[in-house]
Amino acid sequence: MSGPRSQGIFAVGGTIGTLAARRATDPRMAAIDPTSVNRTYASTALETAWLHALTATTRIGTGLSTTALFTVDDQDQSLAGDQSLRHRGLDQLLVNAEFGVEHDLTLRLRAEGLVRLLHAEQPFVLDLSTGTPRNVGPFRTDAATVLAGAAYDITEHFQADARAGASVSRALPDDPDQTPNLDPAALVRASYDDERRRVSMAASYQYAAAVPRLGAGPTAGLLLSAYGLPYDQGGWRQLNLLAMAAVDQSDSRTTASSSLRVRNASATAALRWSIDRRFGVIGGVDVRASRFAGTGLVPADFDRTLVFVGLSYVETNARDERTLIPFGDLPL
C-alpha cells in the first residue's frame, strides 16, 4: 500500500526442512546447530514496514518483524542427569522493531539514524560448559542497538552506506553483576543495482542470537550476494542466477562463566529456469563448514556439500524479473 508521501510493505512466509539440507539462502534463524545436525525444523515469519516522507528531504520509517523457529523432530541424545536432548516444539520466538530517519544532505549524500530493539524468548537453550549438555531454558534476550551514519550514491546504480553505534543487552541470569552488557555495533554495505541484476556486500558486528539453542552474544558477519538475469537477450531472459557466500563468527553465552565460539562459512550457487511467471526449475550446489571452540563440551567440526534440484513457485505481481528468484534474507 502507498500514498503520495507514505509507503507500506507487508510480507509473510514459512519454511520446513532439515538442518542438514539448509542452504546459505535459507533463513539465518536456521543456522547450523552443532548439538543436533539431523534436526527437522520449521519457521514462520511476518514482516511489516512503513515509510513516510515528512518533507522533500526528510523521511522516517518503522518496521516490525516476528520469527518463530520450531523443532519438528530431533535425534535422541542424553543430557545431564535423566534429561533428554530430544526436544520438540518452540525453540525461539524473535521480535525485531526498528525506527529510522534519513535526511538528504545533498543530491547524493544522506544522513541516517536507526534504533533497533530485539526481544527473544527461548524455551530450550543448551549450556555446554560442563562437558554434558544441559537445558538452562527458558532463556530471555533483550537488546537495543543505536546506529548512526551516512549513505552515498556513488553513481546511478552504485550505492554505499556505513553506520556505527552500540548495543545494550540484558545481563545473563546467573551473572552476580546484573549491569547490562555494552557492545559496539557497526554495519557497512555496498551494492550495484540495475534493471536486471543486483550485487551486494554487507559486513556487520552486533549482539545477536546466531544459533538459537546456544544463547546470544557478539556476532560478526560478512555476506556477499549476486542475483538477477546474467544475460537478458532472447530466450536467456528465462534464466535467473543466485550466488551467495557468507562468513560469520559468534561468541554465544548461556552462563556468565562460559562461551562457545562458532565459526560458519557457507556458499550457494543456483540457477532457475522460468517456465512461466510463477513456475520454474531450480538447481545448484551449496557448501558449508563450521568450527567450534570454547570451554566444556566442544562440538565436532562440521562439513557438508549439498547438490539440489527441484521445482519452485513464486506468486508476484511485480514486473521486475529479479523478483522471480524465490530466496529470502538477502541483505537488501
Phi, psi and omega in degrees: 000147182202159177224189181301327184233002183228154177215134179237149181227138177223134180214147177217145181197174180203161181217144170221137181176185178258151178296328180294335182262002183294137177257164180298337182272354178283168183306137181296340179300333182263049179293167180302132177254107185292346181273344186198080185288346180265011184291140172261127185238163171221144178222150175224145184219145175226131181227140174218145181213152180218132180234131183227135177269111177288316177221187179292341184238356184232132181228146174237156180208156176217148180216149179222130177224141175232135179226130177243131180243127184239152168261120178275317179209153185213156174281159185260119173228164182264142174259183176299141182070225182254013179290162179238141177282347180291114185229137174229147179115202186291128173262319183203138170244118186243129177237125177241131174234136181230143177226123185225160176217142175221145183225131180284116176275321174220187178295336183246341188251131179232139172268141185227146173222144184214136171241125182238127179248133182237132173225129181226133173248124184231100181293334185232106181228134186257133172258119182258004189289337183273355183096340175233124182302138175220143181280120178250013177284169002287149187234138182233133179237129174230133180210148175231132181237133177242126181231144175220146181181206184212155175236144183224129175272099183294315173223186178299328185249350186246120181233154176215148175211156181216139178223149178216154180178218184210156176243136175245127184228156180295141177292154178294148186303325184267007181282119179302325177267104184275021175295131180302149178282142177239119181231146175291158177217143181205152177213128177231130181223151173214143182209149171242129188218121172230195187293339188235349185207160176216135176236132184217157176223137177221130175237136185216157172219122185200168174272120186206165175257087185291321176238104189308323184285350186246017177086198184228166179173181179301131184227129177244141182210154175226129184228127177241136180213150175216130179207158180136208181258110181294331180213118190251038178245134174060221182292343180292349177294346178280349185264124177247144182238140169225129174228134182213141175224139183219141174226132178212156177222131182227135173258091184278137181233132174245337175226164184294336185255006184230156176202139177238119179270124181243124176245127180236143172222131181212156179207144178225140170227125185219149175237140178231125177258117183283123174280317173210198183291349183238318187260151178202165174254133185230147178199156180176193181224145179224134178236149182211143175219138179227139179230147187227147176207147179161193179266156178075222182282118178252118182300156177289153176301150184233127177226139182203140173238131184233128172251129185227151176208146181177192178254152177224153180227132179228130176254116181207148174254002183287151178269350181280115184298338181297334182288353181279000177269114188275061178235144180249178175062033171283146184280065187247000000 
